[in-house]
Amino acid sequence: MVLLRLWRRGSKEPGYRQHVLERIGFYPRLVPELASRKFLWVHAVSVGETRAAEPLIAALLDAYPQHAILLTHMTATGRATGQALFGASSRVQQCFLPYDTGWMVGRFLRHFKPSLCVLMETEVWPNLIVQCGRYRVPVALVNARLSERSLRRGKRFSTLMTEAASGMSCVGAQTEADAGRLRQLGGRNVHVTGSVKFDVTPTPALLAVGAALRAQIGDRRVLLCASTREGEEELILDALSRRRQNPAYADLLTVIVPRHPQRFDEVVDMAAGKGLPPLRRTRMGGSAVSPEVRVLVGDSMGEMFAYYALCDVAFIGGSLLPMGGQNLIEAFAVSKPVLIGPHTFNFSAITEQAIVAGAAQRVSDVDNMLDAAERLLQNDRERQDMGEKASNFACQHRGATARTMALLQPLITTV
């Protein structure tokens, strides 16, 4: 049944039809260079966690040159992101983590023999932690966050989740509130380390891509709707369609980057159906973007910093509908003013702090978002001031990677 589900999902995302045996704990023989090293295992379930893990993995590679990194994922897009970030490194081995059953996880642990397990953000797998205890692999949960909603859900399975939480050697929480909730769930040795996402910075190459794309767009004003989720694109496109005859929106180019790549085609078709001529990023070529194009669909992977670099104002998706919001920190790193919807329970503390700092603005709905974007796009001084505050906010919160490394150091054997 599980393999059939993977095959069906693979009709839209081919990555799910690859490396299928890894999902049940069967892996190819390691190359000699990696077989002779100890693995520091980092589990990053999907795209966001993989991006967040980048500075931590870089620090581990630098601090422990005799070790290799085992980077595991659950989603095909997470694995593709890891390949884009670390594919050139001979010391990073990627694979899918098997499903959370005892014998599958046991096979995985016997094959790779990791000396440490680092779980990113919210990935607490009960059988995995039990098996790590059995094979004497210390477990650390880092960059950890736990919303009130997730805490309530965890308490419904209190025995299972408490056993899992207590099986972890240490926890590095993003905020004091996250730390408190993780302790309530049974976490021990919990420390506040901050978010390593603040330590993720754009590469010069991605900034150059963004600058080149912006040159193709020209002098048009650009609103980026980043990491949008299902249902949000329709709200945004409906609102834009209602305003398309308004002269104030004549030169506006809206860039929509859906969170999930299997929805790229859907969003392109939706924009066309609402009278908003679309263009796909992957079909831009090197020519100027036609003035008739109203929506640019970001259908490429690994270019989020480039999209932030080319925009004037960024709206962060997952927040118009009750999905908890997506990562807003990357926009701050590129000095962009941020608009964020009412639903941000995944990033509640950071969102509120950013609003107080003047780096972000809360909007109530899609029309309020477009009104706020229009005001910022018309007011260069206000937009630039908000962008400077965004950059300062990002700088003030950096350093979580170093604090996380200090937390992990006692767990890493160098012999």
CORCOR-V383483 format. One record per residue. N is the residue number from 0. RES is the residue in three letters. SS is DSSP state (a for helix, b for strand, c for the rest). BURIAL is I if it has 9 or more other C-alpha atoms within 8 Angstrom, else O. D_FIRST is the distance of its C-alpha to the first C-alpha in whole Angstrom. Layout:
BEGIN
N_RES_SS_BURIAL_D_FIRST / N_RES_SS_BURIAL_D_FIRST
END
This chain:
BEGIN
0_MET_c_O_0 / 1_VAL_a_O_4 / 2_LEU_a_O_6 / 3_LEU_a_O_5 / 4_ARG_a_O_6 / 5_LEU_a_I_9 / 6_TRP_a_I_10 / 7_ARG_a_O_11 / 8_ARG_a_I_12 / 9_GLY_c_I_14 / 10_SER_c_O_16 / 11_LYS_c_O_18 / 12_GLU_c_I_18 / 13_PRO_a_I_18 / 14_GLY_a_O_18 / 15_TYR_a_I_14 / 16_ARG_a_I_14 / 17_GLN_c_O_17 / 18_HIS_c_I_17 / 19_VAL_a_I_13 / 20_LEU_a_O_14 / 21_GLU_a_I_16 / 22_ARG_a_I_13 / 23_ILE_a_I_12 / 24_GLY_c_I_16 / 25_PHE_c_I_18 / 26_TYR_c_O_21 / 27_PRO_c_O_24 / 28_ARG_c_O_27 / 29_LEU_c_O_29 / 30_VAL_c_O_32 / 31_PRO_a_O_35 / 32_GLU_a_O_37 / 33_LEU_a_I_34 / 34_ALA_a_O_33 / 35_SER_c_O_37 / 36_ARG_c_I_36 / 37_LYS_b_I_35 / 38_PHE_b_I_32 / 39_LEU_b_I_32 / 40_TRP_b_I_29 / 41_VAL_b_I_28 / 42_HIS_b_I_25 / 43_ALA_c_I_25 / 44_VAL_c_I_21 / 45_SER_c_I_22 / 46_VAL_a_I_25 / 47_GLY_a_O_28 / 48_GLU_a_I_27 / 49_THR_a_I_28 / 50_ARG_a_I_31 / 51_ALA_a_I_32 / 52_ALA_a_I_32 / 53_GLU_a_I_34 / 54_PRO_a_I_37 / 55_LEU_a_I_36 / 56_ILE_a_I_35 / 57_ALA_a_O_38 / 58_ALA_a_I_40 / 59_LEU_a_I_38 / 60_LEU_a_I_38 / 61_ASP_a_O_42 / 62_ALA_a_O_43 / 63_TYR_c_O_41 / 64_PRO_c_O_42 / 65_GLN_c_O_41 / 66_HIS_b_I_37 / 67_ALA_b_I_34 / 68_ILE_b_I_32 / 69_LEU_b_I_28 / 70_LEU_b_I_26 / 71_THR_b_I_23 / 72_HIS_b_I_20 / 73_MET_c_I_17 / 74_THR_c_I_18 / 75_ALA_a_I_19 / 76_THR_a_I_22 / 77_GLY_a_I_23 / 78_ARG_a_I_23 / 79_ALA_a_O_25 / 80_THR_a_I_27 / 81_GLY_a_I_28 / 82_GLN_a_I_28 / 83_ALA_a_O_31 / 84_LEU_a_O_32 / 85_PHE_a_O_32 / 86_GLY_c_I_32 / 87_ALA_c_O_35 / 88_SER_c_O_35 / 89_SER_c_O_35 / 90_ARG_c_I_35 / 91_VAL_b_I_31 / 92_GLN_b_I_28 / 93_GLN_b_I_25 / 94_CYS_b_I_21 / 95_PHE_b_I_18 / 96_LEU_c_I_18 / 97_PRO_c_I_15 / 98_TYR_c_O_13 / 99_ASP_c_I_15 / 100_THR_c_I_15 / 101_GLY_a_I_18 / 102_TRP_a_O_18 / 103_MET_a_I_16 / 104_VAL_a_I_19 / 105_GLY_a_I_21 / 106_ARG_a_I_21 / 107_PHE_a_I_21 / 108_LEU_a_I_24 / 109_ARG_a_O_26 / 110_HIS_a_O_25 / 111_PHE_a_O_27 / 112_LYS_c_O_29 / 113_PRO_b_I_30 / 114_SER_b_I_33 / 115_LEU_b_I_32 / 116_CYS_b_I_29 / 117_VAL_b_I_30 / 118_LEU_b_I_27 / 119_MET_b_I_28 / 120_GLU_c_I_29 / 121_THR_c_I_26 / 122_GLU_c_O_23 / 123_VAL_c_I_24 / 124_TRP_c_O_21 / 125_PRO_a_I_22 / 126_ASN_a_I_20 / 127_LEU_a_I_21 / 128_ILE_a_I_25 / 129_VAL_a_I_25 / 130_GLN_a_I_24 / 131_CYS_a_I_27 / 132_GLY_a_I_29 / 133_ARG_a_O_29 / 134_TYR_c_O_29 / 135_ARG_c_O_32 / 136_VAL_c_I_31 / 137_PRO_b_I_32 / 138_VAL_b_I_30 / 139_ALA_b_I_32 / 140_LEU_b_I_31 / 141_VAL_b_I_33 / 142_ASN_b_I_33 / 143_ALA_b_I_32 / 144_ARG_c_I_32 / 145_LEU_c_I_31 / 146_SER_c_I_32 / 147_GLU_a_O_33 / 148_ARG_a_O_30 / 149_SER_a_O_28 / 150_LEU_a_I_30 / 151_ARG_a_O_30 / 152_ARG_a_O_26 / 153_GLY_a_I_26 / 154_LYS_a_I_29 / 155_ARG_a_O_27 / 156_PHE_c_O_25 / 157_SER_a_I_28 / 158_THR_a_O_28 / 159_LEU_a_O_25 / 160_MET_a_I_26 / 161_THR_a_I_30 / 162_GLU_a_I_29 / 163_ALA_a_I_27 / 164_ALA_a_I_30 / 165_SER_a_I_32 / 166_GLY_c_I_30 / 167_MET_c_I_31 / 168_SER_c_I_35 / 169_CYS_b_I_36 / 170_VAL_b_I_35 / 171_GLY_b_I_36 / 172_ALA_b_I_36 / 173_GLN_c_I_37 / 174_THR_c_I_39 / 175_GLU_a_O_41 / 176_ALA_a_O_39 / 177_ASP_a_I_36 / 178_ALA_a_I_38 / 179_GLY_a_O_39 / 180_ARG_a_I_35 / 181_LEU_a_I_34 / 182_ARG_a_I_36 / 183_GLN_a_O_36 / 184_LEU_c_I_32 / 185_GLY_c_I_33 / 186_GLY_c_I_34 / 187_ARG_c_I_37 / 188_ASN_c_O_39 / 189_VAL_b_I_38 / 190_HIS_b_I_40 / 191_VAL_b_I_41 / 192_THR_c_I_40 / 193_GLY_c_I_40 / 194_SER_c_I_37 / 195_VAL_a_I_37 / 196_LYS_a_I_36 / 197_PHE_a_I_40 / 198_ASP_a_I_40 / 199_VAL_c_I_38 / 200_THR_c_O_41 / 201_PRO_c_I_41 / 202_THR_c_O_42 / 203_PRO_a_O_45 / 204_ALA_a_O_43 / 205_LEU_a_I_41 / 206_LEU_a_I_44 / 207_ALA_a_I_45 / 208_VAL_a_I_42 / 209_GLY_a_I_43 / 210_ALA_a_I_47 / 211_ALA_a_O_46 / 212_LEU_a_I_44 / 213_ARG_a_I_46 / 214_ALA_a_O_49 / 215_GLN_a_I_47 / 216_ILE_a_I_47 / 217_GLY_c_O_51 / 218_ASP_c_O_52 / 219_ARG_c_O_50 / 220_ARG_b_I_49 / 221_VAL_b_I_45 / 222_LEU_b_I_43 / 223_LEU_b_I_39 / 224_CYS_b_I_36 / 225_ALA_b_I_34 / 226_SER_b_I_30 / 227_THR_b_I_30 / 228_ARG_c_I_27 / 229_GLU_c_O_26 / 230_GLY_c_O_29 / 231_GLU_a_I_31 / 232_GLU_a_I_32 / 233_GLU_a_O_33 / 234_LEU_a_I_35 / 235_ILE_a_I_37 / 236_LEU_a_I_37 / 237_ASP_a_I_39 / 238_ALA_a_I_41 / 239_LEU_a_O_42 / 240_SER_a_I_43 / 241_ARG_a_O_45 / 242_ARG_a_O_47 / 243_ARG_c_I_47 / 244_GLN_c_O_51 / 245_ASN_c_O_52 / 246_PRO_a_O_54 / 247_ALA_a_O_53 / 248_TYR_a_I_50 / 249_ALA_c_O_51 / 250_ASP_c_O_50 / 251_LEU_b_I_47 / 252_LEU_b_I_44 / 253_THR_b_I_41 / 254_VAL_b_I_38 / 255_ILE_b_I_35 / 256_VAL_b_I_32 / 257_PRO_b_I_29 / 258_ARG_c_O_27 / 259_HIS_c_O_24 / 260_PRO_a_O_24 / 261_GLN_a_O_22 / 262_ARG_a_O_24 / 263_PHE_a_I_27 / 264_ASP_a_O_28 / 265_GLU_a_O_27 / 266_VAL_a_I_30 / 267_VAL_a_I_32 / 268_ASP_a_O_32 / 269_MET_a_I_33 / 270_ALA_a_I_36 / 271_ALA_a_I_37 / 272_GLY_a_O_37 / 273_LYS_c_I_39 / 274_GLY_c_O_42 / 275_LEU_c_I_41 / 276_PRO_c_I_41 / 277_PRO_b_I_38 / 278_LEU_b_I_38 / 279_ARG_b_I_35 / 280_ARG_a_I_36 / 281_THR_a_O_35 / 282_ARG_a_O_38 / 283_MET_c_I_41 / 284_GLY_c_O_42 / 285_GLY_c_O_45 / 286_SER_c_O_47 / 287_ALA_c_O_48 / 288_VAL_c_I_46 / 289_SER_c_O_48 / 290_PRO_c_O_49 / 291_GLU_c_O_47 / 292_VAL_c_I_44 / 293_ARG_c_I_43 / 294_VAL_b_I_39 / 295_LEU_b_I_38 / 296_VAL_b_I_34 / 297_GLY_c_I_33 / 298_ASP_c_I_31 / 299_SER_c_O_31 / 300_MET_c_O_29 / 301_GLY_c_O_32 / 302_GLU_c_O_35 / 303_MET_a_O_35 / 304_PHE_a_I_38 / 305_ALA_a_I_39 / 306_TYR_a_I_39 / 307_TYR_a_I_40 / 308_ALA_a_I_43 / 309_LEU_a_I_44 / 310_CYS_c_I_44 / 311_ASP_c_I_47 / 312_VAL_b_I_45 / 313_ALA_b_I_41 / 314_PHE_b_I_39 / 315_ILE_b_I_36 / 316_GLY_c_I_33 / 317_GLY_c_I_30 / 318_SER_c_I_33 / 319_LEU_c_I_34 / 320_LEU_c_I_31 / 321_PRO_c_I_30 / 322_MET_c_O_28 / 323_GLY_c_I_30 / 324_GLY_c_I_32 / 325_GLN_c_I_31 / 326_ASN_c_O_33 / 327_LEU_c_I_37 / 328_ILE_a_I_38 / 329_GLU_a_I_38 / 330_ALA_a_I_40 / 331_PHE_a_I_43 / 332_ALA_a_I_43 / 333_VAL_c_I_44 / 334_SER_c_I_47 / 335_LYS_c_I_45 / 336_PRO_b_I_46 / 337_VAL_b_I_43 / 338_LEU_b_I_42 / 339_ILE_b_I_39 / 340_GLY_c_I_38 / 341_PRO_c_I_38 / 342_HIS_c_I_34 / 343_THR_c_I_34 / 344_PHE_a_O_33 / 345_ASN_a_I_31 / 346_PHE_a_I_35 / 347_SER_a_O_37 / 348_ALA_a_O_40 / 349_ILE_a_O_40 / 350_THR_a_I_40 / 351_GLU_a_O_43 / 352_GLN_a_O_45 / 353_ALA_a_I_44 / 354_ILE_a_I_46 / 355_VAL_a_O_49 / 356_ALA_a_I_49 / 357_GLY_c_I_50 / 358_ALA_c_I_47 / 359_ALA_b_I_45 / 360_GLN_b_I_45 / 361_ARG_b_I_43 / 362_VAL_c_I_43 / 363_SER_c_I_42 / 364_ASP_c_I_40 / 365_VAL_a_I_40 / 366_ASP_a_O_43 / 367_ASN_a_I_45 / 368_MET_a_I_43 / 369_LEU_a_O_44 / 370_ASP_a_O_48 / 371_ALA_a_I_47 / 372_ALA_a_I_46 / 373_GLU_a_O_49 / 374_ARG_a_O_52 / 375_LEU_a_I_51 / 376_LEU_a_I_51 / 377_GLN_a_O_54 / 378_ASN_c_O_56 / 379_ASP_a_O_56 / 380_ARG_a_O_57 / 381_GLU_a_O_55 / 382_ARG_a_I_52 / 383_GLN_a_I_53 / 384_ASP_a_O_54 / 385_MET_a_I_51 / 386_GLY_a_I_49 / 387_GLU_a_I_52 / 388_LYS_a_I_51 / 389_ALA_a_I_47 / 390_SER_a_I_48 / 391_ASN_a_O_50 / 392_PHE_a_I_47 / 393_ALA_a_I_45 / 394_CYS_a_I_47 / 395_GLN_a_O_48 / 396_HIS_c_I_45 / 397_ARG_c_I_44 / 398_GLY_c_I_44 / 399_ALA_a_I_41 / 400_THR_a_I_40 / 401_ALA_a_O_43 / 402_ARG_a_I_43 / 403_THR_a_I_39 / 404_MET_a_I_40 / 405_ALA_a_O_43 / 406_LEU_a_I_40 / 407_LEU_a_I_38 / 408_GLN_a_O_41 / 409_PRO_c_O_42 / 410_LEU_c_O_38 / 411_ILE_c_O_38 / 412_THR_c_O_40 / 413_THR_c_O_42 / 414_VAL_c_O_43
END
